[in-house]
Every structure is written in C-alpha cells, then in structure tokens.
Amino acid sequence: MNLDFSITPKQRLFIETDAFEVLYGGAAGGGKTFVQALDALLYAMKYQGSRQLILRRTYKELERSMVPQTLALYPARVARYNASRHVWTVGRSTIEMGYIATEGDVQQYQSAEYDVIRFDEMTHFTDTQYKYMISRVRGVNDFPKHVKCTANPGSVGHQNAKERFIDIG
C-alpha cells in the first residue's frame, strides 16, 4: 500500500531513526502528534505482529489529540479502531492508547511488552513514570525497539527531557 504523505526532513529523521530513544520537540502546532501517529501506522504495517503503546497523561488528552489524528489519518482498509479498548489493529499489529495519570498507574503495564512506546508530550510524565515505562520496551522478536517521544518545553518532565536529550554528556 502506498501512503504518500508530505513530511519535513526533521519528521523523516524521527520516523527513520535507528536510535532506541528519540525526541521530536517544538512548539504547539508543529506536527508532533501527526508524525507520531504516522510513524506508528508505518511501523505497524512494516512489522506485522508488533505491539506499540501511545501514552498521554489521561484518556481525555488522547481523545483530544491522538484519537482524532489517527481517525483522520489511518485508512479504514488497513486499520480498525476499537474505541472501548482504545486499540488500533493494523493487520496482526496493535497500537494501544494508554494513560499514566499518577505514579501508581504504571503498574497497569507491569507484565506488558511493547516493541515501541510513544510518549505524546513526554514532558508531561515524571522521570519515574518514564523510566518505568521504557523498561516495558522488550521482547524476543526481531523488531526494532524504540521509545519515541514528542514534547513541548515546560511541565513536570521538562528537566528529564533536557537531561536525556539536550544535555547529553
């Protein structure tokens, strides 16, 4: 299937990276949610049987941003959305949408394994939440493993993002 989208060089780097952790940052309205949704779809189509998780702090945030973006972007002939479970099915692959509102919410993912975890607005998550969740990126298949983040400056996880992606050294 040919999905022809116009993307920027920065967005292409985000999609095509081999890095385990990557951050795509910028101001509101810069296409971060779009590229996160597009990348999830392309990965699901390429790696049949893969499991991905897209996270926000609350389902309400997902329903305002990621859900409408994916509903507009994902072709019905290749992707089905189960709204009650917050899960996209793309062939044999799944793209789950989840939340972590409190520190304790990470426990709902305790035994989970994902090939890719996507933090849509990484700076909204605490360092503890982020570190716990990246430990869920694992599995015995040969699919590339990633943690893909988007972020605006500020919020509770700003310092974590700065230390992990800006002040490396």
Secondary structure by P-SEA (a helix, b strand, c coil): ccccccccaaaaaaaaccccccccccccccaaaaaaaaaaaaaaaacccbbbbbbcccaaaaaacaaaaaaaccccccccccccccccccccbbbbbbbbcccccccccccccccbbbbcccccccaaaaaaaaaaccccccccccbbbbbcccccaaaaaaaaccccc
